[in-house]
Every structure is written in structure tokens, then in C-alpha cells.
Amino acid sequence: FFFLMIRRPPRSTQSRSSAASDVYKRQAEYMGFSFTADGSTLLGYTTEGYYEVNLDTKAIREFKLEGILAFLVSPKGNFVQFLTKVDKDVHLITIVRRSDLATVKVYEMRKFRKDLWPAIRFAPDDRHCFKASNQKEVEVIETTEWRKISSAQFEILDVFSVAASAAATYVACAEVQNINRKNRGRVSFFRSDDFTTPFFTSDIDKAHEINFFWSPDGQCCLIWAQTLHDETGKSYYGEHSMYFFNAETKFFGKVPKFNGPIHDICWNPDSQNFIMISGFMPAGCILFDREINAIFEFGKLYVNTIRWSPLGRFVLLGGFGNLSGNIQVWDTFTRTKVGECRALSAIKCEWAPDGRKFYTAIVNPRLRVDNHYRIFKYDGEQLNMVDLKHTELYEVAWRPGKFEDRPPSPRKVSEASEKAEEGKAKAKPKRILNLRETEDF
């Protein structure tokens, strides 16, 4: 099931004398939408407030709140938090209980940064949440009475992230400091049931910025560290490094990469491995296991984006942004390429919940012209294309759903034989991480 949002009437009707323009002025301006995890409810906000639409009964609920910049629903769907702006230095975080759309808490945040959104990070069970205070402290808040029950102190907190495994809820925190004109980072990992003291800490050299990427099972974390400048002068994009941490075993190590920047990383939905694209173009695309061993090389490609299908079988490797829009789709079970296509200037690309189709889209405000979306099959066949060049497309999204994995559909005998022979050659690459092209071996 597919949803799209268009915010503007046709450009030809936007004159002040136009009846369509007059109608548009009287309507609330739609800003964004999303779905609940089960796909039963459409959530969105306008210039006038927040709304929920039950897609089965068509019932609509509304919460009046002007000036919403963003919103996010908690993992279990019990709460929704809103970001609103008071002035250039002050933002408000409003927490609303979804059962009755009642405000339960409002926090004031000064010097808000976009990379700190969402400001409130909920535990997967919604019973606790975590909030950063003035870059010095992370508070643990119990959500029944919304009271602080614990906290951890930092010199300068840069970013934090929350994940949960079967064993515990983990919180990863990063600090970046300038010592002797060199930026160094420190990452600390906490358990929510013992939050005052980290159970693991490690220093990271050369870090102006640190980001965390948890595995879906909440056990392992990839740590992406970046600097603003490359001291060697080889890269315009600064120096990049990737680290791996297993919260259960406390294994910490550096992920090997090709010389040059890191472009993207993505976890397999089953959490057993991940893909990283690194190096100067054409960049190297490598599949790693949970012990950071390189187990397969997709090749040197002009790609910078990874999208793993929800069921884990197919992975999309795309070259977007300043690249030509070439897309390859691989079957990770057989490690063979199953499809290719091209989506020039695409800004968004996401798999459908069934893992058999994906869309690419050009949306506003990143590009204000040639807005459209395309739907492709996993083998690269274009199924549909909707051209919206006479209006402005702002968002495209799949409605969530539950599906079972299916292997690629049978092809003609001759084509299948040809693909099989090609796949055998690529399933056993001659090299993985050529030592002359890497910086970490």
C-alpha cells in the first residue's frame, strides 16, 4: 500500500485571482506524515496541529498545537513527542499521551541542534525514556509519573542513542573534546538498570562527530567517527573511521575500510551482518559478519547508498546525490546480482514491506522541479512512474504490513542459466579488501 503527499496546487493556479489559490489559502498547510508500526493509523501534522486517521474506520482525532517542526511516536505507540520553536534559542518538547491526546509533559530546550532530535529517547517498552540536559547530563525518566529516577554526568555530551536487546536496554553516549588542538572522542555504554556508571568506555582518535548505529536486535553497535578536515590532504570529506561494539561480549574493534571516506552503512534486518561502502569512487562495498570479518565483496561501484529489504533477502546499492543514479539489487542469500536500473537525481529510496518492490522519488524542498516517484520490482523492472512536475511532492511512504519472504521468481531457462553462471563468478571474488587499497591492514 502506497501513500504520497502533495502540498501545492498546480503552479498554473497560484495567481491571487485564482479560485483554487483562494481555497488553498483557507486550508491548513500539510507538513508531514508517518504510520504507526502496524500500519493501522496514519499520523501527520499541519500548520494548525497534529492529527491521526484510523485507516480502517476512517475516524480522525486531532490535537491543536501550532508551529510543529517535527514529531515522533514512541516504540510502543503510547506517546508522541513534538518539537516546536519559541525563538532562535529556545525550543519546546511536548509529550502527549496518545490514548486521550492529553499533554503529560513539556520540556524547554536551549541551543537545540538538529542532530539531537529526537530529544526524548524512549526505551522499547515505553516504561522509561532518556533526556539530555544542557550537554552535561542524561536523565532516566519513569513515564508513569514522569519523574527522574537516575542520571549520568558528562563533561560535554555530543550525542546519545538507545537500544534494547533480550538482555538489557543499552544507552550509548559520545563526548568530543579538543585536547592539544586535536579532537578526540570518547564513547560510553550504560545499562538502564545501572545508569550512573558505564559498563564500557573507549577513546577514539580523530573525532569531530560521532554517530551510533545499533543492530536491530540491540546487541551490537557500529560507531561512525568523522573529522572535519583530513590532515593528510587526501580527502575533501575529512577522515572517517568505523568501530564495532558487542554489548553482550564487550568486544570492541575497528572495522577495516578502503582509503577514503565512508559513504553509508546498513545492518541486515536479522542483525547477523552489515554492509559498508567506503573509499574514493568507485567505492568498495563489503559485507561483514558480527566479528567484523569481511565475508563478501560486491565490487568497486559508483554507489553511496545502502537499502536492505525488510525481510533481509535483497539489498539495494544506489548512487544518488552527485552520482548518476545507478542502482544494483543483490540477493544476499545466494550473493548474486538480480537486477539493475537507474533513477537520476533521486532523493528518496525505500523498500516496500513485502521486500519485492522499492520506490525512488524526487521530492521538495531538496529539488523544486521534476518532482515524481517511480516504483521498481526487485529485478529492476519499472512498474510505475507518476510525474508531478506541475506541482510539488513533499513526501512518499509505504504503509507498513507483514509479509513472508519469497525467493526470486523463476525466469526463462536461458536467462536463469546465464544468471547462474554470472553469479558463480561473483559469489567467489578473487579478492576481499585488497591490502594495497585499504588503510587498516
N, C-alpha and C positions, 0 to 999 in steps of 0.2 A: 504494500500500500504506500502511496506516494503523496507528499504534501509539498506545496510551494507557496510562497508569499510574495505578492506584488504590492508595492507601496504607492505607486503613482498612477494617475490616469494617463491615457495616451498623450504624448507630447503635443499633438496637434490640437488638444482640447484644453490647454493650460492657460489660454488667454483670460484676462479678467472678465470679459464679457461672456465667457463660455458657461453654459448651464452645468456642464459636467464639472468644471472647475469650482463653481459655487457649491455644488453638492460635496465635493472633496473638502472644501474649507470647513464645512459643518461637521465632518466626520472626524473621529479620533484617528490619529496617525499611528498605524501599526508599526511596532518597533522590533519584535522578535517573538519566537515561539519555540517550544520543545514538547516532548511527550513524557508521560510517566513511563517507568521501566517496563510495565506490562502492555503499554500501548493503548490503554483504555481511555485515557484522558489527554486532551490537547491543552497545553498551558501556554499562555502568552501575555504580553503586556503592550499597552498603548501609551500615548501621552497622558491619558487620564487614569490609568491604573492597571491592575492585574486581573486576568480572567481565566477560568477553567471551563472546558467544554467536554462533557461526557459524550464520547463518540457513539455510544450505544443508545442512550436515551435522549441525546441532544440537549440535555439540561445545561444551563450556563450559570456559573457563580462568579461574582465579581468582588474585588477588593479595591477600594479607592485609594490611590497613592500616586501623587503627581511627581514627575521628574525621575522616574525609574531609569537607571542606566544599565542594570543587569539584574538577573535573578537566577536562583539555583535551588532545586529541590533536594532535600536530604536523602540519603541512600534508601531508607525505608519509606520515604514519602510522607513522613509525619509533619515535616516543617518545610517552609520555603523562606529563603533569605533574599532581601532586596538591597541593592546599592543605590542610594540617592545622593545628590550633591547639594550641599548648603552654600558653599562658596569655594574658591580655588584651593583653600587649605583644609576644608572640613567636609567630610562625607559621613553619612549615616548608614548603619547596617540595621535593618528592621527584620526581626524574626517573627513570622506569622505561623500559627498552628493551622494546618490545612483542614482539620476536622470541622472547625467552625469559622475559619478565616479570621481569627482574633489575634491581635498583636500581643506577643508574650514578652518581647524584649527589644530594646533599641540601644545600640552602641554608637558612640561618636568616635570617629577615626580621623586623626590629623595626619597630614602628609601621606595620603593614601597613594600607593603605587599599583599600577595595573597588574603587575606580576604577583601581587599579594591577594588577588581575587581567586577563589572565594575567601573572604576574610574569616569566616567561620568554617572550620573543617569538622564534619560530623564523623563519629565512629560508625561502622557499618550497621550497628543495631539501633542507632539514633539515641541511645541512652546517655551518651556523653558527646561533647563537642570540644574543640580546641580553638583558642583565640589568642592571637599575638597582640601584645600591648606595648606600644612605643618602642619596638625593636629591641626590647630588653628582657621580655618575659613571654612565655607561652602558658596560658592558663587552661586547666582542665575544668570544664563546667558540666555539672549534672543537669540534664534537661527536664527533669520533672519539676523541680523548683527553681531552676536556672540560678544555681549558686556555685561559686568557685569551691572546688574541693582539693585542688593541688596546683602546683606551678613549677616551672623550671626557669632559671635565670641565665642570661647570656650577656656578653659584652656588647655585641652588635649583631642582632639576628637578621639574616638576609632573607631566608625563605624557609618554610617548613611544609611537610607533607604527611598525610595519614594513610595507613593501610592496615588491613587485618588479615591474618592467616587463621588456620584452625587452632593454633596455639595461643595467640595473643593479638592485641591491637598495637601496632607499632607507630611511632612518630619519629620522622627524620627531620633534623634541623641543621641548617647550614649557616656558618658565620664566615664573613670575608673581611680580612684585616690587611692594612697596609703596614708592613714591617720593613724598615730599611729600604723604602721606596719599591718594595716588591709585595705584590698582593698574594696572600696565602689564604687558603680556605681550611675550614675545619668542619667535619660532619659528625654529628652525634645522633645516636639512635636510642630511643626510650621505649619502654613498655608502659602502657597506660595505667597498669595497676601499680607501678613503681616509678612515678614520673619525675621525682626530684633528682634522680641520679641516672645518667646514661649507662646502658649496659655495653655500649661500644662507641669508641671515638677514634677518629683518624684525621691526620692533617693531609692536605692536598696542596701541592706546589702549583704556583701559577694559576690563580683563580680570581677573576673579577666577578664571575657569575657562576652559580651552581644551581642545577635543577635535578629533581628526583623523578624517576620513572619506575613505579612498582610493577611487579608481575601481577597478573590477575588474581593469583592465589594469595597474594600479600606476603609471601615468604622472602622473595628476592627483590633487590632494588638496584637499578642502574643509576649511576651518578655522573652527570654530564657537566664537566667543568670547562669554562671558557675564559680567555683573556681578551681584552680589547685590542691589544697590539701583539704582533709577532716579533719578538726580539731578534729573530734571525732574518727578518725581512722577506721571508719566502711567501707569506700569505697575507692578503688584504683582510682576511676574516679573523685574524688573531690566532692564538694557539688553542687547540681543543684536545681534551683527554676524556676518556670514559673509564669509570671504575664500576666494579661489581661487588655487591654485598649480599650474603645469605644470612638473614636474621636468625635462622634456626641453628646453623652451624658456626656462625660468626666468621665465615670465610670472606676475606676482603682481597681483591686483586684488581690489577689494571687490565683492561680489555685491549688486546693488540689491534692496531689500525694502520691504514695506509697513510703515507705522508700527505699532510694537508688537513683541511677542516673536516669535521663530522657534519653530515647533512641531515641524517634522520636515524632514528632507532625505533623499533617496534617489537613488542612481545607477542609471541604466539598465544592465542586465547587459552591454550592448555598449560601455559607457563613453563613448558619444558625447554624452550629455546627462544632465541631472539635474533633479529636481523639488524645489522648496522651498515649504513652507507658512509664511506669515508674516503678522503683523498681528493686530489685535484682531478678535474674532469678529463677523461671519463673516470668516474669514481668506482671504487671496489665495493661490491655488495656481498657480505659474508653472513652465513648462518652459523650461530654459536650455540653450544649447549650450556647447561647450568653450571658447568665448571670452566666456562669461558674458553673452551676448545673450539677452534674453527673446524666445522664439520662439512661445510659445502660452500663453494664459491659460485655465485650466479654469473660472474664475469665483470669486466670493466665496462660500465654503461654510463650514458648521459642521463642519469636519474638522480633525484634528490628527495623522493617521497616514497614511503612505505605504507601500504594499507593491507592489513591482514584480514581476510574474510572472517565473519563471526564464528563460523564452525571450524576454522583452522585449516581447511584443506588448501584453499587458494591464497596466494599473496600477490598483490599488485605493486609493481615498481614503476614509478612515473617520474617524468622530468618536467616539472612545472616551473612557474615563475619566469626566470630569464632563459629557460631551456625550451626546447622545441615542442614539448607536449607528448613525446613518445611514451607509450605505455606497454609494459610486458606483464603477462599474468602467468604465474608458475603454479603447478601442482606440487605442494611441498611433501605430499605422501610419496610420490614417485620421483620428485625432484626433476621434473621435466617442464619445459615451457609449453603452455597450452594455447596461448593467444597473444595477439598484438593489436594495437590500434593507436590512434593519435587524437589528442584533444588540445589543440593550440590555445594558449592563453587561459587555460582552465585554472580556476581559483579554488574550487571545492571538488572533492572526490571522495565518495563513501560507498561501501558495500551495502547491498540490501540485506535484511535479516536472514534471508534464505541462503545467502552465500553464493548465489548463482548469477547475480546481476550487480552492476555498480553504475553510479551516475557521475558525470563531471558537469560542472556549471561555472559560468562566468556571472558573478553577482556584484551588485553595488554595495558599498561605495568603492571597493577596490578598483573596479572598472565601471565607468558610467555608460559605456557604449557596448553594443553587440551582446547584451545580456541574453543568455539562453541556457538550456540544460540538455544533456544527451544521456540516454540510457544504453548501456552496453551489456552484452552477455559476457560470461567469463572468458569465452574464446575470442573476444574482440569484436564480435558482430554487433553493429549498431542496431538497436531495436527501435529507438525513437529519438526524435530531436524536435524540441519546441523552441522556436525563435521568438524572443521577446524584445527585439531591438527597438520597438516603438514604445516601450515602457521601461520600468526599472525593476529588476528582480533582486530581492534582498536576501532571501533565504530559501534553501531547499533541504528537505529532510525525509528520511524513510520512517514510516510508522513501525515501531518495534513489534516483533512477533516471535513465535517459537517454531523452529523447523529442524528437520533431521538432515544429516549430511548425506550427500549422494556423490558418487564418482562422476567424472566427466561422461557426457552422453556418448554412445557409440558413434563412430564416424564410418565413412566408406572404407572398405578393406584396404584399398591402395593408400589412402590418406593415413589411416591408422598405422599401417606398416611403416610408412615414411616417417611419421612422428616417433614411432618406437625406436627406429634406428638413430634418429637425431637425438632422442632422449638418452639412449645408452651412452653416447659420446659425452653428453653434458652431465650425466649422473656421476661420471668418474673424471673429474677435471684433472688436468696434468699438474696443476699446482694449486695450493691453497696458501694464500699470504706469502707470495714470493719475497724472500728475505731482502732482496735488493730494493724493493719498493715499499717496505714498511719501516717504521721508526721505532718499534717496540720489541724487536727481536735481536 
